[in-house]
Amino acid sequence: MLATPLTSAEIEGIRARFPILRREVHGHPLVYLDSAATAQKPDSVIDAESDFVRTSNAAVNRGAHFLAGEATEAYEDARDTIARFLGVDDNEVVFTSHATEALNLVAYALGTASSGRGAGSHTDAARFALHEGDEIVVTELEHHANLIPWQELAARTGATLRYIPVLDHGGLDLDAAAEIIGERTRVLAVTHVSNVTGAVTPLDRLVPLARAVGALVVLDACQSAPHLPLRPRELDVDVAVFSGHKLYGPTGIGVLYGRAELLDALPPFLYGGSMITTVTMDRAEYLPSPQRFEPGTPRLSQAVGLAAAVRFVEEFGMARIAATEHALAARLLDGLVRVPGVRMLGVDNPAPRVALASIVIDGVHAHDAGQVLDDRGIAARVGHHCAQPLHRRFGVSASLRLSAGIHTTPDELDLAIDAVAGIRPFFGLGEGAGA
């Protein structure tokens, strides 16, 4: 049962906290429907990052002076905030530059474990090593960031990369998944929510298949973390990643959750200061997670800003945010499917979804369609959204994507749907052409 959606008054209050929403574009109030690419930031996030730089900036974990202690406390408090948000332990939260780095970190570390190379205490990593004949399974839904690192890992280790195909309606072929995930599967890497269709992946059907054969489960939660409750332990995944900038936080920071047993066993991804216990001229010994994966000067103000973003969404509760988006998703889909000449990618998939839709307009290139919306002050995404294989599966090279955020109103969606309905006539196509 869904929680109570946010009220209109609450959404208006939320909108007042996003300064960029007061802008006009081409003489129209900004309608921002590109949150799937990057979300806007509320005042509390902007202020938290700025205040840290203005008053508390110092190198963490390295100094005995007052500012160093204050900065270290702020940084680790941010980690604690993220851990509570995910329902995990602090040592299972690693800060990275973005989700792409987090996925590469895991893939590269598995590759290093597989090579048997690397100095330091990596002896526990051998049980996660991949060998020729092993298999890595992904899906046809994946963003390039959750595909290319696994392609490279397969090439490095001699493993085989396999993928779960997408059916015509846009959902995964679960019958095929049951055949593909087998005794040779060592890793299952899957998106939580498609950044093209907005559909939620049926993890309850996929994860047990991986668990039955002892495979690691890696979850790309970039498109779910801002919109749905995210509890990696409840989902029974070994790794989950998301980007701060999609969760109303700063750019330049991502989060890697990993089971403590896994993170403490894997070799580091990058090497340097702040992640070691002992260094000689011949070798080094490494700290446990999360420090072993955070060498050098960490992302200080960004972590503080991301913690502020998490506190912001927690004011309303992720369950209520999800319920609100459920209603917005229905409104968006119902409106778009009624527009003549518009094809929605994955519209027939019955899976739950967030308020995100990608469309193709007959006779009009996605970039041209996006320009028409931009002229009316509507910010939307055009292109393949870093998901070329999925677009190829749908028989198109690009699409126009509309994606909502916590500040999106039903009226804004109606404006966007109306604008989409006017695109083909604008180019002299369909009903009303030339009027």
N, C-alpha and C positions, 0 to 999 in steps of 0.2 A: 504494500500500500504506500502510495506516494505521500510525502509530507505536504503541508500547506504551502502553496506557492507564495511568493512575495506579493504584497499588495501594490496597487498602482502608486499609492503614497510612498511606500518604501522604495520603489524603483525611482521615483522622482527624487527622493532624498539621496539615493545612491548616485544618480546622475549629477547632482550638484557637487559631488566630491571628485568628479573627473574634470579638471580644468579644460582639457582639450575639447570637450563636448560643447563648450561655449563658442567654438569657432564657427565661422561661415566659410563655405567653399563655393566659389563661382556664384556668389550671391544667395546661396541656400544654406540653411542650418546643416551642419555636418551630421550625416547618418553613417556611423561607423559600423560596417558589417564585414570587417576583416580580422576579427579577433582570433581566428584559427591560425593566421600568419603571425601576428603579434598583438597582444592585448594592450589597451591603454592603461595608464597608471593613475590611481587616485592620489589625492593630496597627501594622504598619510604615508604612502610609499615614497613619493618624491621628497617629502620632508624628512623621513627617517634616514634616507641615504645622504641627503644634503647635510643634515644635522651631525651625522657621524663624521663626515669629512671636515666639517667646520670645527667640531669640538673634541673629537676623540680619536682622530687619526693617529695611528702608530703601528709599528710592526708587532704582530701578535706572537706569543709563545717564545719571545726572544729577549725581552727586556725586563728589568726589575723596577723600572720607574713607573710612576703613577699612570701615565697615559697608556703605557704598554699593557698594564694590568687591566685598565678599563676597556681597551680595545679587545683584548683577549676574551674578557667576560662577555662583551657584546657579540663577538663572533661565535662563541660557544653557546650563548643563549639563543642565537639564531638557529644553530644546529638542533638544540633542544626543542625549539618551536616546530621545526620541520618534522622531527621525530614524532612529536605528539600528534601532529597533523596526519601522519601516516600510520600511527599506532605501532611504532617500532622503537628500538633502542638507539641511543645516540651514536654508538659505535657502528651502527649499520647505515649511517647517513654520510655520504661523501659529497662534498661540493666540487663541481666541475665547472667548466666554462659554459657548457650548454649540454643539452641531451645528446647531441651528436658526439661530443667528446666522451660522454658517459658510455655510450654504446661501443665506441671504438676502444675505450679503456677495457671493457670486459672482453671483447673479441681479441684484442692484442694480448691481454694477460693470459687468456686461454691458449693463444698461439705460443707464447713464451713457455708456458707450462708444458706444452706439447713438444717443444724443441729440446727440453731438458737443459737449456742454457740458462745463464743468469746466476750471478753470485748471490749469496745471502741465504736466508732460511726459507727456501722454496720447496723443501722436501714434501710437504703436504699437498703441493699442487699436482703431483703426478696423477692423483686419482681423477683429476678433471681434464687430463690430457686427451687430445684427439689424435687419431691415427688414420692411416689409409684404410678405407673401407667403412669408417664411421660416417654418420650422416648428420647434417645440420638442416633443420626444417624451418622454413619461413612461410609466408603466405603471399599471394598475389596482390594483397592489399597494401603492402608495406611502403612507407616513406623510404626514400633512398638511404636515409640514415640508419634504417634497420634492415637494410638489404646489402649494401656494398661492403660494410665491415665483415659480414658473414661470407660474402663471395671471396673476399681477400683471405679470411681465415681458412676457408676450404682450400684455396690455392696454396697456402703456406703449409698446411698439414697433410694434404692428400685426401682430406675428407670430401664427401660428396654433398653438394647443396641441392636440396629438393624443396619444392614449394607446394602448398595446398592451393588448388585453383579456385577461382571465383566463378560462381554460376551466373547464368544470364541475368538473374534478378539482382545480382550484386552481393549476395551472401556467399560465404565460404561453402565449398563442397565438403560437408562433414563426413559423408561416406568415404570420399577419397582420403580425408584426413586420417580416418581409422586404418586405412591401408598403408598410408605413407609413414605415419609415426609407428615405428617398430623397434625391434631389438637393436638395430644399429643406430638409432637416433640418440645423439648425445646432447643436442641443444634444440629447443623449440623457441624461436624468437617471433613474437607476434605483437601487432598493435592492439591496444585496448579499444580505441575508437578510430575508425578510418577518417583520415583528413580529407577524403574526397566525397564519401557518401554520408558521413556522420553516424554510421551504424555502429552499435556496440558489438564487439566480437564475443561470441558465446564461449567464454573461457570455461564455463562449467562443463562444456563438452570436450574442449581441447586439453585442458590441464590434466585431467585424469588419464588421458592417453599417454601423456609424457611421463607422468608419475609411475605408471605401470611398467615403464621400461627404464626408469631411473635417469631420465633426461633432465637437464637444467632447463628452467623456463625463464625466459627473458621477456619482459613486458615493456613496450613503448607506450607510456602513459601521457604523452605530450598533449593529446587531444581529450583526455579524460580528466586529468587533474584539475582543470579549471571548472569543470562542469558536473562531475559526479564524485561521490565519496570514494576515496582511494585508500584501500587497506590491503597492502601487499600480502600480509600474512593470511588474511581471510580469503584472498584470491589464490593462495597457495603458490605464489611465484617466488623464484629465487632472486630475481633482479627486477627492479622497476626504475624507470628513468622519466624525468620530465624537465621542461625548461621553465626558468623563472619568468621569462618575458611573456609567456602565454598564460600565466597565472597572475596577471596584473602586477608583476614584479619587474625588477630591472633586467636589462639585457646583460649578457656576459656572465650569467650564472645558471647552472643546471644542478640537478640533484640525481645522485645515484643511490638507490637503496639496494643493499645486498645482504643476504643472510650472513650473519657474523662468521659462521663456519667457513663459508665460501670466501669472503673477503680476506679473512686472516690467512687463508691458504694460498690465494693467488699471488703471483709475483707483481711487483709494481709496474706501472705503465710508463711513468716518467721518473727521473732520478734527480736528486739534488739535496738541498738542505731541508731541515725540519721533518724529515721522514725516516730518520735513522736513529739507531741506538749507539752503534760503534762504527767508526771508520778507520781503517788502516790504509797504507799505501797499496795493499793487495786486495782488500775486500771490504764489504759493508754488511751490516746487519740492520734489518728494517723494523720499524715500529709496527704494531698491529693497526688494523683499520680503526678510524678513517685516516690517520696521519700518513700511513704508507702510500696513500693515493693522493696526497695533497702536498707535493713538494713545492719549495719556493714560497714566495709571498702569496698568500691566498686571496680570494675575492672578498675583501672585507666589507666595503660599503654595499656591495651587491648582496652579500648574505644578509646584512642588516635590513636592506630594502625588501628582500624576499620574505624575511620573517614578518615584516610589516604587512606585506601582501597576504600572507597566510592568516594573520590576525584579522585582516579586513574581511576575507571571505568567511572566517569563522564567526564573525559577528552575526551573520545571517544563517549559517549552517549549510553545509554542502547538500544535505538532503532537501532543504527548501530551494536552493539554487537549482538542483536537478529537477524538482517538480515544476519550477518556473520555466525552465528550458523545455521540458516535456510539452507544455502548452504552446510555447513559441515554435517548437519544431513542427507540431501539428498544423499550426497556422501557416507557417512558411510552406510546408509541403502541399497543403490543401490549396493554397493560393497559386503556387507555381504550376501544379499539374493542370490547372484550368486554363492556362495561357496557351493559345494555339501556337503551334510551331516550336514549342519548348520541350526538350527532352531532359529529364532529370536522371542523373546517373545513380543507379541503385535504388530507384524509387520503389520497386516491387519487393525489396527485401523486408520481411516482416519484423526484423530485429528492432529492439528499442534503439533510439538515436538521440543525439544532441541536436541543437538548433543549428544545423549546418547543411547546406545543399549545394551541389555542383550541377550546373545545367549547360546544355548545348542548345543553341538557337539556330534553327534551320536557316541556311543562307547567310549567316552572319558569323564572322570570326569572333572568338571570345574576346580578343583585345579590342575590337571595335565595339562590342557590346559593353565592355567595361568602361570605355570612354563615354558612351551615352549615359551610363549611370553616374560617372564622375561629374559630368556636366550638370547633373541635378544634385550634386553634393553627397552622393552615395559612394562610399569607399568599399569596393569589393575586390576580390582577387581574381586574376586571370592567369592562365598558363596550365601547366601540367601538375603544379603543386608538389613537385619533387616526388611524383608517383607516376612515372612514365609507363611502367608495365601495366598498371591498372587502367590507365587511359587507353593503352593499346588494346587491352582486353575488351574495353567498351567500344572500340573501333573509332576513337577520336584522338586528336593530338593535343587538344586543350579544352578547357571548360571555364566557365564563369562561376566563381564560388561566393556564396553569401554565408557568413557565419556570425552568430550573435554572441553577445557577452552579457554579463550581469546587469549592465545598464541599458540593454536593448528593450524597447517598448513595442507592443503590438502595432501601434501606429507607424513606427519606423519600418516594420516589416511590410505593412500595407503599402507604404510609399515605394518601397523597393519592388514589390510585386507589380504595382502599377507602372513603375518605370520599365520593368522587364517586358510588360505587355506592350509598351510603346516602341520597343526596339525594332521589331520587324517592319511596322509601318514607317518608322523613321527612315529606313533604308528602302522604302518603296516596295515592301513585301507584305503579303497577307492582307487581312481586313483593315480597312481604314487607310490603305496606302494612298499617299498623295492628298489626304484630307487636310 
